[in-house]
């Protein structure tokens, strides 16, 4: 069992292209593992697959299991993927990027094994999931969440007053952005919120405006 240099080149280039396409999408989303990382994972997986399938037979002879190295690649990629997962408060980010690294490793293994159809189809389906389904999820999330912009007095305890009003109306807060300016007693507060069923948007604004220290409130 042997492989030509032309075939080696073809498989590595295919791994580079397919891994790079997925990496570009991750790069455009400013994820921890982007274009170069996905290319390296894909090429490395393809190379190890070819080493496992051909090099041992050519240089070592005897009986061997060509799937052993491939299995280790699949297991080992988990450590790299874990490095892309970050926890921010109650939210966990990076799971999709970790999964994309895992599938890119599989695409690289398929390319290295000469399973071209599987590698190309897997890449197409992965891009479909990352691009189209991601946009669908964003639209669905945006339809359920709103942004509440406030201008508040920049004094200790003011945020607590804001959250007390929101807690009264059972409003869930998912993100908080506070902006302040020097030589100003005011601060801008932007909250990503989810209103409970049957909540009165007008009543929430009225209660916020009537709270001391809150000068302006509106939905964005």
PyMOL commands that set and color helices and strands:
alter all, ss='L'
color gray80, all
select helices_A, chain A and resi 5-28+35-59+67-82+95-113+116-144+158-168+201-209
alter helices_A, ss='H'
color red, helices_A
select strands_A, chain A and resi 86-88+91-93+146-153+172-180+186-194+214-219
alter strands_A, ss='S'
color yellow, strands_A
deselect
rebuild
show_as cartoon
